[in-house]
């Protein structure tokens, strides 16, 4: 009942995997070089993806959330039970960002009051 794979198939898969690894490594190196040579080059793809993907999803979540009167987790779970993970992930990311920023603000306040005036 099992699928038998010959040794040549394993070699072909390893060769394809090595070629893909080389391609992705070269693309990563090229992107890193572009960013170091022209730091603003990253902002153009970032702004494009923000406009194409980020903002429409935020507005979609807000609009559906207002219509259904549910939070981030409930909205995506209402659309499809499989999409409930998007709401959970956005909640976890928001929590982690808030925790990070509050820690930095606490450090700033702590060291602000440690300085003698």
N, C-alpha and C positions, 0 to 999 in steps of 0.2 A: 504493500500500500504506500510505502514511502517513495519519495522522489529521489532517484539516483542522479548524482551529478558527477560527471567524469573529471579527471584531473585537468584536462584541457579547458573545461568550463571554469574551473577554479582559477586557472592561470589567466584566462580572459577577463574574469571578474576582477582579479588583482591588478591586471594591467589597466583596466578602465578606472579602477579606484585610484591607482597611482597617477594616472593622467588627470583625473578630476582634482586630486589633491594638488598637483602641480599648477593647474589652471587657477584654482581658488587662491593658492599661495601667491601666485604672480599678480592676481587681481588685488589682493590685499596689500602687497608691497607697492603696487602702482598707486593705489588709493592713499596709502600712507605718505608716499613721496609727494603726491599732489597737495595733500593737506599741509605738509611741512613747508613746501615751497610757496604755496599760496593759501594761507590759513582761511581766507574767506570763501574758498572753493567748496567747502563743506556746507556753507549756508544756503547755497542755491538749491541742491537736492533736498536739503532739510525743509526749506520754505515750500518747495513744490509738493513734497509729501505731506506737509502740514496742511496745505490748501486742498489737496486732492483727497487725502484719507482722514487726517486727524479732525479737522473742523466739521466735516459732514457727519462723522460718527458722534461727535459731541452734541451737535444740534439734534441729531436723530434721537439720541438717548434723552436729551432734555425734553424734546417734544413728546415722545412716547411716554416718558415719565410723568409729564403733566397730564396727559390724556388718561393714563391708566391709574394715576395717583399712587405710584409705587416708586421705590428707590432704585438704585443702580442694579442690584441683584434681581429684584422682582421684575424689572423691565425686560431684561434679556431672558429670564426664565419664562416670562409670559409669551414672548415671541416664539421661542422654541426651548424645550427643556435642555437640549444640547448646548444652547448658548448661555446657560446660566453661569458657566465658568468665566465668561467675559466680565460679568458683573462682579463676581468674586475677585477676579484678578485686578480689576480697576479699584476695588475697595482696598485690597492688600497693597497695591502700589500707592494709593493715596495715603494710607496709614504709614507706610515706610517713608514717604517723602515728608510727611508732617513730623514724624519722629526725628528724621535727619535735620530738618530746618529748626525744629525746636531745640535740639541739642546744640546746634551752632549758636542760636540766639542765647541759650543759657551760658555757653562759654563766653560769649561777648559780654554779657551782663556781669558775669563773675569777674572777668579780668578788667572790666571797666571800673568796678568798685574796688579793685585791688590796687589801682594806681593812686598814689598820694597826690592830692591837689595842692 
